Amino acid sequence: MYSVILSYLLNELLKTMKIYPFKGSHPKVELITSPGSFFSNIKHQYREYKENNIYEDLSKESFFVYQIKSGKLNHLGLLTLTDVKDMSTGKVLKHEKTLAAKEQQMMHLLLQRKAFVKPVLLGFHSNKKIDGLMKKAKRKKPLIKFSIDNTKEEHSIWQVSNPEQIDMIQKHFAKIKKAYIGDGHHRSTTVKLLSESKQIGAEALKYKSLYTAYFPFDQLKICDYNRVVDINEILPLSEFIIGLSKYFELEPIDGPLRPKKKHHLTFFIDGKWYKAKWKVKYIDKKKGKVLLDSALVNKHVFGSVLGIEDVRVDTRISYFGGTQPLTKIESSVKKKDIGIGICIPPVTVKELTALADKKQTLPPKSTWFLPRLKSGIVTKDL
């Protein structure tokens, strides 16, 4: 009887989201003359800034409410630590494959820096109680507040250190069944690998928690994520266009254009832009199947036409988030011997969560989430 009860309680515990407050550090805003430059350099210079007392350590374990205002957009989320085991038990779900080179780079940075400086962005379905608790925290004066140079972006942080409020937040987060990684797949995978590593001994205990930022999906926006590929050593441009015409209905257009509709892409080839619609026979209409344009591009364009077997490790492919201007893609293409720009429509929240729930993954670099979290606003030393 007791074993049955214990088993039931254990199963119930495994279903709950385990988040924790932490003793963080934040930069002394009065010492920052150029926020844009400062936060852009944090991932490489954090230890130097910390040793020179640019950062202030907080004495109380806390959660942190994080607001980002950008134009008419207002994003509100919560900074926490999350049990890294939640990635194994299916409460924190990934949706993208990672790039091996990025994982190695991230591991080197973490071990060298000995700190989490940027949280993993997690999306979850909105909860009114959690929304209310975050808004309540905003009634106080923010711990820090600053604007990024030459942009309309404003970042604010509120500290939540009251034990009763912390308990209340944990109580309501325990009711969240799942959270989905929006940005930070490489960071989360690397932390999980380090937490399980036998090579670093007791140091692995420092990675038992993941630094996370929870934002409700209604506070997030998914943008397109585009590619530039150098085909110079693969095949001539004329053969590429012939291969492309097998899969797409191509139409020249006057200038750069972001695709707005599923299964409609745009290409930048030899100084000209083209609209491209997948031919019907390559679109699987099977009910319930999630068919992503990024996966189709990997299979047919990179795989069949260009013969690229693994996009995770191929250095001829570059990636451009949806907030970057298309002129940047044009410029990158022109710098290649034979460059091709590929613009892909954004993934929807419904597609992302459906794939993650089935333990399936999107190709690397399939989603570009807004807001973009800054490194170094609140840090956690290891």
KANOR-V46846 format. One line per field, one symbol per residue. ss: DSSP state (a for helix, b for strand, c for the rest). psi: psi as a letter, one per 30 degrees, with the letter a starting at -180 (. if undefined). burial: + if it has 16 or more other ideal C-beta (glycine too) atoms within 10 Angstrom, else -. A space follows every 50 residues. Layout:
ss->???
psi->???
burial->???
This chain:
ss->caaaaaaaaaaaaaacccbbcbccbbbcaaacccaaaaaaaaaaaaaaaa acccbbbccccbbbbbbbbbccbbbbbbbbbbbaaaaccccbbccbccca aaaaaaaaaaaaacbbcccbbbbbcccaaaaaaaaaaccccccbbbbccc ccbbbbbbbbccaaaaaaaaaaacccccbbbbbcaaaaaaaaaaaccccc aaaaaaacbbbbbbbbaaacbbbcbbbbbbccccccaaaaaaaaaaabbb bbbccccccccccbbbbbbccbbbbbbbcaaaccccccccccaaaaaaaa aaaaacccccccccccbbbbbccccaaaaaaaaaacccbbbbbcccccaa aaaaaaaccccbcccccbbbcccccccbbbbc
psi->eeeeeeeeeeeeeffkkjlklljlllkjeffjfieeeefffeffgeeeee fghfkkkkfkkllkkjkjkjbfkjkkakklkkkfffffggfjklfkllke eeeeeeeeeeeeehkkfklkkkklkkkeeeeeeeeeffflkkelklkkkg lgkkkkkkkjfkeeeeeeeeeffffkellkkekgeeeeeeeeeeffkffg bfffffgfkkkljkkkffglkklljllkkjgegelleeeeeeeefefljk kklfakkkkfkkgjlkkjkhgkkkkkkkkefgjjgkkfkjjkeeeeeeee eedeefgjejfffjffklkjlffkkffeeeeeefflejkkkjkkllklee eeeeeefggllllkhfkjkkljkkkgekljk.
burial->---------------++++-++-++++----+--++-++--+--++--++ ---++--+---+++++++++----+++++++++++++---+++++++++- -++--++-++--+-++++++++++-----+--++--+-----++-+-+-- --+-+++++++---++-+++-++--+-+++++++++++++++-++----- -----++-+++++++++-+++++++++++++--------++-++--++-- --------+--++++++++---++++++-----------+-+++++++-+ ++--++-+--++---+++-+++-+-+--++-++--+-++++++++++-+- +++-++----+++++++++++-++++++++++
